Amino acid sequence: MSLLEWHELNAWVLIWSNAALGLWFNAAQFAPALRHRAIWPITLAVQVTVFTQAVLGVLIVNRTTLELDDMHALYGFSTIIAVAILYSYRSSPFIRDRQWLLYGLGSWFIMGLGLRNLYMN
């Protein structure tokens, strides 16, 4: 499998895993029974796909003749910033009772960035 194929496959993993995680977090905001401890290691695994995607993209640019579109880079690296923002607000006192909603909407935002990047022309 080529780097480009891995990049596209990981894009779909990033999109679908963030969609599912966003659904779980948003549901957990309103149904406390869904607030399992397992959500945090799963969140870590899902967010690793963001960094994996960036590394694959950098490898593709460095090892092939493909040129990186500026908007593709902007949306791609914006996902990394989104992960950092989510993490930084996680323990903030004013968001504590809404952290589930924060991570749910944030996961959907990351999913949207992934979709936008995948279908950008």
N, CA, C and O of each residue as an XYZ file, in Angstrom:
484
protein
N       0.851     -1.178      0.000
C       0.000      0.000      0.000
C       0.898      1.242      0.000
O       1.867      1.313      0.755
N       0.572      2.206     -0.841
C       1.387      3.420     -0.950
C       1.066      4.389      0.191
O       0.045      4.262      0.867
N       1.954      5.350      0.383
C       1.715      6.373      1.409
C       0.412      7.126      1.142
O      -0.328      7.449      2.070
N       0.141      7.401     -0.128
C      -1.082      8.117     -0.478
C      -2.325      7.293     -0.111
O      -3.319      7.843      0.364
N      -2.265      5.991     -0.330
C      -3.383      5.111      0.036
C      -3.550      5.054      1.563
O      -4.672      5.057      2.070
N      -2.426      5.002      2.289
C      -2.497      5.021      3.755
C      -3.092      6.336      4.241
O      -3.875      6.367      5.190
N      -2.707      7.425      3.574
C      -3.203      8.757      3.945
C      -4.719      8.825      3.755
O      -5.429      9.363      4.604
N      -5.207      8.286      2.656
C      -6.659      8.296      2.410
C      -7.389      7.366      3.375
O      -8.449      7.718      3.892
N      -6.831      6.188      3.620
C      -7.451      5.259      4.574
C      -7.518      5.881      5.974
O      -8.548      5.820      6.645
N      -6.413      6.472      6.393
C      -6.392      7.094      7.723
C      -7.359      8.270      7.790
O      -7.920      8.549      8.850
N      -7.563      8.970      6.656
C      -8.532     10.066      6.625
C      -9.923      9.542      6.969
O     -10.652     10.155      7.749
N     -10.282      8.407      6.383
C     -11.600      7.834      6.679
C     -11.693      7.348      8.125
O     -12.738      7.491      8.759
N     -10.618      6.782      8.645
C     -10.599      6.369     10.059
C     -10.766      7.594     10.942
O     -11.535      7.562     11.903
N     -10.055      8.678     10.632
C     -10.167      9.930     11.381
C     -11.604     10.443     11.357
O     -12.150     10.819     12.395
N     -12.213     10.460     10.182
C     -13.574     10.991     10.034
C     -14.584     10.154     10.808
O     -15.345     10.688     11.615
N     -14.595      8.857     10.570
C     -15.606      8.005     11.212
C     -15.395      7.859     12.716
O     -16.361      7.819     13.479
N     -14.144      7.780     13.141
C     -13.903      7.634     14.583
C     -14.274      8.914     15.327
O     -14.804      8.845     16.436
N     -14.006     10.077     14.742
C     -14.418     11.331     15.379
C     -15.933     11.503     15.350
O     -16.510     12.071     16.277
N     -16.575     11.020     14.302
C     -18.041     11.072     14.251
C     -18.648     10.240     15.381
O     -19.545     10.696     16.090
N     -18.147      9.015     15.538
C     -18.656      8.132     16.586
C     -18.337      8.674     17.980
O     -19.181      8.641     18.875
N     -17.120      9.168     18.152
C     -16.728      9.715     19.447
C     -17.563     10.948     19.784
O     -17.980     11.124     20.929
N     -17.805     11.794     18.796
C     -18.637     12.972     19.010
C     -20.046     12.593     19.437
O     -20.630     13.229     20.314
N     -20.585     11.563     18.817
C     -21.919     11.086     19.197
C     -21.916     10.592     20.637
O     -22.826     10.915     21.401
N     -20.916      9.820     21.015
C     -20.816      9.291     22.377
C     -20.699     10.428     23.391
O     -21.419     10.449     24.390
N     -19.790     11.377     23.133
C     -19.618     12.495     24.065
C     -20.884     13.337     24.192
O     -21.283     13.698     25.299
N     -21.511     13.649     23.068
C     -22.723     14.470     23.135
C     -23.852     13.747     23.855
O     -24.607     14.364     24.606
N     -23.969     12.457     23.631
C     -24.972     11.671     24.343
C     -24.656     11.631     25.842
O     -25.559     11.698     26.677
N     -23.373     11.523     26.169
C     -22.950     11.466     27.573
C     -23.226     12.777     28.309
O     -23.397     12.776     29.529
N     -23.271     13.887     27.585
C     -23.601     15.170     28.220
C     -24.995     15.117     28.838
O     -25.237     15.701     29.895
N     -25.910     14.411     28.169
C     -27.298     14.372     28.607
C     -27.697     13.059     29.261
O     -28.761     12.975     29.875
N     -26.869     12.042     29.142
C     -27.128     10.736     29.760
C     -25.884     10.328     30.547
O     -25.006      9.659     30.003
N     -25.796     10.721     31.818
C     -24.599     10.434     32.610
C     -24.197      8.958     32.672
O     -23.035      8.652     32.942
N     -25.128      8.048     32.429
C     -24.781      6.625     32.435
C     -23.770      6.278     31.336
O     -23.112      5.241     31.410
N     -23.644      7.133     30.324
C     -22.705      6.891     29.225
C     -21.301      7.419     29.506
O     -20.411      7.291     28.666
N     -21.100      8.004     30.668
C     -19.806      8.596     31.011
C     -18.856      7.546     31.594
O     -18.541      7.562     32.784
N     -18.417      6.652     30.741
C     -17.499      5.596     31.151
C     -16.056      6.109     31.130
O     -15.712      7.004     30.358
N     -15.244      5.540     31.972
C     -13.818      5.904     31.988
C     -13.135      5.522     30.677
O     -12.131      6.123     30.296
N     -13.680      4.526     29.992
C     -13.086      4.054     28.743
C     -13.090      5.120     27.652
O     -12.341      5.016     26.681
N     -13.915      6.126     27.803
C     -14.010      7.150     26.757
C     -12.692      7.908     26.587
O     -12.373      8.355     25.485
N     -11.927      8.055     27.668
C     -10.688      8.844     27.577
C      -9.571      8.134     26.828
O      -8.929      8.764     25.987
N      -9.300      6.845     27.087
C      -8.282      6.180     26.251
C      -8.725      6.054     24.786
O      -7.898      6.101     23.875
N     -10.026      5.894     24.572
C     -10.535      5.840     23.198
C     -10.348      7.197     22.532
O     -10.002      7.272     21.353
N     -10.576      8.270     23.289
C     -10.352      9.620     22.766
C      -8.899      9.800     22.362
O      -8.608     10.358     21.304
N      -7.998      9.333     23.193
C      -6.573      9.416     22.868
C      -6.276      8.681     21.561
O      -5.573      9.204     20.696
N      -6.806      7.483     21.420
C      -6.572      6.695     20.203
C      -7.132      7.408     18.973
O      -6.498      7.432     17.918
N      -8.316      7.983     19.117
C      -8.932      8.698     17.995
C      -8.116      9.943     17.642
O      -7.927     10.252     16.466
N      -7.640     10.645     18.652
C      -6.872     11.858     18.381
C      -5.490     11.553     17.819
O      -4.895     12.408     17.163
N      -4.975     10.381     18.056
C      -3.704      9.973     17.452
C      -3.851      9.912     15.927
O      -2.879     10.130     15.204
N      -5.059      9.618     15.435
C      -5.260      9.578     13.985
C      -4.999     10.943     13.346
O      -4.586     11.018     12.189
N      -5.237     12.017     14.094
C      -4.972     13.369     13.590
C      -3.470     13.547     13.347
O      -3.056     14.029     12.293
N      -2.677     13.157     14.317
C      -1.224     13.306     14.192
C      -0.656     12.333     13.166
O       0.286     12.664     12.446
N      -1.225     11.138     13.099
C      -0.812     10.169     12.089
C      -1.073     10.723     10.695
O      -0.251     10.570      9.792
N      -2.219     11.364     10.528
C      -2.573     11.947      9.241
C      -1.576     13.033      8.832
O      -1.166     13.110      7.674
N      -1.199     13.856      9.785
C      -0.235     14.924      9.500
C       1.124     14.343      9.125
O       1.757     14.814      8.180
N       1.572     13.339      9.846
C       2.870     12.715      9.547
C       2.829     12.065      8.167
O       3.775     12.198      7.391
N       1.749     11.371      7.861
C       1.636     10.760      6.532
C       1.662     11.826      5.442
O       2.298     11.644      4.404
N       0.977     12.923      5.677
C       0.968     14.018      4.706
C       2.347     14.596      4.477
O       2.738     14.848      3.338
N       3.079     14.806      5.541
C       4.442     15.336      5.424
C       5.332     14.343      4.664
O       6.133     14.746      3.821
N       5.191     13.067      4.959
C       5.975     12.051      4.252
C       5.647     12.036      2.762
O       6.541     11.891      1.929
N       4.374     12.185      2.429
C       3.970     12.199      1.021
C       4.613     13.384      0.301
O       5.154     13.231     -0.795
N       4.554     14.548      0.911
C       5.134     15.748      0.294
C       6.646     15.606      0.133
O       7.211     16.032     -0.875
N       7.293     15.011      1.124
C       8.755     14.879      1.089
C       9.246     13.762      0.168
O      10.367     13.829     -0.337
N       8.431     12.751     -0.053
C       8.903     11.575     -0.808
C       8.323     11.460     -2.210
O       8.729     10.582     -2.971
N       7.391     12.319     -2.563
C       6.792     12.253     -3.896
C       6.882     13.614     -4.565
O       7.390     14.579     -3.994
N       6.381     13.665     -5.778
C       6.375     14.940     -6.509
C       5.061     15.693     -6.327
O       4.865     16.746     -6.934
N       4.168     15.170     -5.508
C       2.891     15.853     -5.269
C       3.129     17.176     -4.552
O       3.960     17.271     -3.649
N       2.394     18.178     -4.968
C       2.495     19.480     -4.322
C       1.347     19.642     -3.346
O       0.216     19.239     -3.619
N       1.648     20.227     -2.223
C       0.658     20.436     -1.170
C      -0.100     21.724     -1.434
O       0.494     22.798     -1.531
N      -1.407     21.609     -1.547
C      -2.268     22.777     -1.692
C      -2.318     23.517     -0.354
O      -2.406     22.894      0.704
N      -2.262     24.844     -0.408
C      -2.252     25.639      0.825
C      -3.479     25.387      1.697
O      -3.361     25.293      2.919
N      -4.651     25.280      1.082
C      -5.868     25.056      1.866
C      -5.867     23.667      2.500
O      -6.360     23.489      3.614
N      -5.313     22.687      1.791
C      -5.221     21.335      2.346
C      -4.352     21.359      3.601
O      -4.686     20.741      4.611
N      -3.247     22.069      3.526
C      -2.368     22.195      4.687
C      -3.066     22.937      5.821
O      -2.955     22.544      6.982
N      -3.780     24.003      5.492
C      -4.484     24.777      6.516
C      -5.497     23.912      7.266
O      -5.496     23.876      8.496
N      -6.354     23.223      6.527
C      -7.350     22.373      7.179
C      -6.688     21.217      7.922
O      -7.117     20.852      9.017
N      -5.659     20.652      7.336
C      -4.969     19.531      7.979
C      -4.345     19.917      9.308
O      -4.534     19.234     10.315
N      -3.604     21.011      9.307
C      -2.951     21.412     10.549
C      -3.928     22.056     11.535
O      -3.642     22.133     12.730
N      -5.077     22.517     11.041
C      -6.118     23.027     11.942
C      -6.671     21.918     12.836
O      -7.113     22.177     13.955
N      -6.644     20.684     12.336
C      -7.102     19.573     13.174
C      -6.195     19.384     14.382
O      -6.657     19.061     15.477
N      -4.886     19.592     14.168
C      -3.944     19.484     15.289
C      -4.224     20.581     16.315
O      -4.203     20.330     17.520
N      -4.484     21.782     15.840
C      -4.805     22.899     16.735
C      -6.106     22.610     17.483
O      -6.221     22.911     18.671
N      -7.080     22.027     16.791
C      -8.356     21.696     17.438
C      -8.154     20.700     18.580
O      -8.752     20.849     19.645
N      -7.317     19.692     18.363
C      -7.014     18.723     19.423
C      -6.376     19.430     20.612
O      -6.729     19.166     21.762
N      -5.441     20.324     20.335
C      -4.760     21.058     21.414
C      -5.735     21.945     22.189
O      -5.652     22.028     23.415
N      -6.644     22.597     21.495
C      -7.632     23.453     22.163
C      -8.559     22.614     23.037
O      -8.851     22.988     24.173
N      -9.020     21.487     22.511
C      -9.883     20.608     23.319
C      -9.171     20.186     24.595
O      -9.745     20.241     25.682
N      -7.923     19.767     24.457
C      -7.174     19.316     25.617
C      -6.971     20.449     26.618
O      -7.060     20.235     27.827
N      -6.699     21.648     26.121
C      -6.427     22.766     27.030
C      -7.655     23.193     27.820
O      -7.529     23.683     28.943
N      -8.838     23.011     27.248
C     -10.063     23.401     27.951
C     -10.639     22.279     28.809
O     -11.586     22.511     29.560
N     -10.101     21.092     28.716
C     -10.670     19.913     29.390
C     -10.869     20.121     30.895
O     -11.900     19.723     31.437
N      -9.921     20.723     31.560
C     -10.031     20.877     33.014
C     -10.333     22.312     33.436
O     -10.182     22.665     34.605
N     -10.754     23.120     32.499
C     -11.074     24.509     32.810
C     -12.307     24.576     33.720
O     -13.288     23.877     33.464
N     -12.280     25.393     34.766
C     -13.400     25.435     35.706
C     -14.728     25.866     35.079
O     -15.784     25.394     35.500
N     -14.694     26.740     34.095
C     -15.955     27.206     33.525
C     -16.549     26.243     32.508
O     -17.673     26.455     32.053
N     -15.833     25.203     32.145
C     -16.348     24.228     31.183
C     -16.560     22.853     31.822
O     -17.073     21.934     31.183
N     -16.162     22.725     33.084
C     -16.155     21.417     33.751
C     -17.479     20.649     33.608
O     -17.466     19.448     33.338
N     -18.609     21.325     33.784
C     -19.893     20.621     33.694
C     -20.352     20.427     32.246
O     -21.387     19.810     31.995
N     -19.579     20.956     31.303
C     -19.916     20.791     29.889
C     -18.764     20.197     29.084
O     -18.728     20.339     27.862
N     -17.835     19.541     29.749
C     -16.688     18.986     29.029
C     -17.112     17.903     28.046
O     -16.466     17.718     27.015
N     -18.173     17.195     28.348
C     -18.661     16.152     27.445
C     -19.158     16.792     26.149
O     -18.883     16.303     25.053
N     -19.886     17.882     26.296
C     -20.380     18.609     25.131
C     -19.215     19.224     24.353
O     -19.205     19.198     23.122
N     -18.245     19.770     25.062
C     -17.061     20.350     24.421
C     -16.366     19.309     23.551
O     -16.068     19.573     22.386
N     -16.107     18.135     24.104
C     -15.418     17.098     23.341
C     -16.300     16.532     22.237
O     -15.794     16.140     21.185
N     -17.606     16.483     22.459
C     -18.504     16.003     21.412
C     -18.518     16.926     20.215
O     -18.348     16.486     19.078
N     -18.719     18.207     20.469
C     -18.736     19.177     19.376
C     -17.346     19.314     18.748
O     -17.218     19.479     17.535
N     -16.318     19.244     19.580
C     -14.952     19.305     19.064
C     -14.629     18.131     18.160
O     -13.965     18.300     17.137
N     -15.090     16.945     18.525
C     -14.863     15.760     17.687
C     -15.579     15.905     16.351
O     -15.052     15.520     15.308
N     -16.782     16.463     16.392
C     -17.512     16.687     15.132
C     -16.839     17.763     14.292
O     -16.856     17.691     13.063
N     -16.248     18.757     14.940
C     -15.517     19.788     14.213
C     -14.319     19.169     13.492
O     -14.062     19.468     12.326
N     -13.591     18.305     14.200
C     -12.445     17.623     13.595
C     -12.913     16.734     12.442
O     -12.265     16.672     11.397
N     -14.035     16.050     12.635
C     -14.610     15.238     11.570
C     -14.910     16.103     10.351
O     -14.629     15.709      9.220
N     -15.482     17.284     10.585
C     -15.806     18.193      9.495
C     -14.570     18.683      8.758
O     -14.571     18.795      7.532
N     -13.515     18.974      9.512
C     -12.258     19.369      8.867
C     -11.721     18.232      7.994
O     -11.209     18.465      6.899
N     -11.844     17.018      8.488
C     -11.398     15.865      7.707
C     -12.207     15.693      6.432
O     -11.645     15.442      5.366
N     -13.525     15.828      6.537
C     -14.375     15.728      5.351
C     -14.060     16.841      4.358
O     -13.952     16.608      3.154
N     -13.918     18.035      4.877
C     -13.626     19.175      3.999
C     -12.307     18.957      3.272
O     -12.199     19.259      2.084
N     -11.324     18.448      3.958
C     -10.027     18.207      3.347
C     -10.089     17.083      2.318
O      -9.421     17.140      1.285
N     -10.884     16.075      2.601
C     -10.980     14.930      1.702
C     -11.651     15.312      0.379
O     -11.270     14.813     -0.680
N     -12.635     16.184      0.444
C     -13.399     16.553     -0.750
C     -13.052     17.927     -1.301
O     -13.792     18.466     -2.123
N     -11.951     18.493     -0.867
C     -11.518     19.791     -1.353
C     -10.966     19.652     -2.764
O     -10.164     18.762     -3.046
N     -11.397     20.524     -3.628
C     -10.889     20.512     -5.013
C     -10.203     21.806     -5.334
O      -9.712     21.985     -6.448
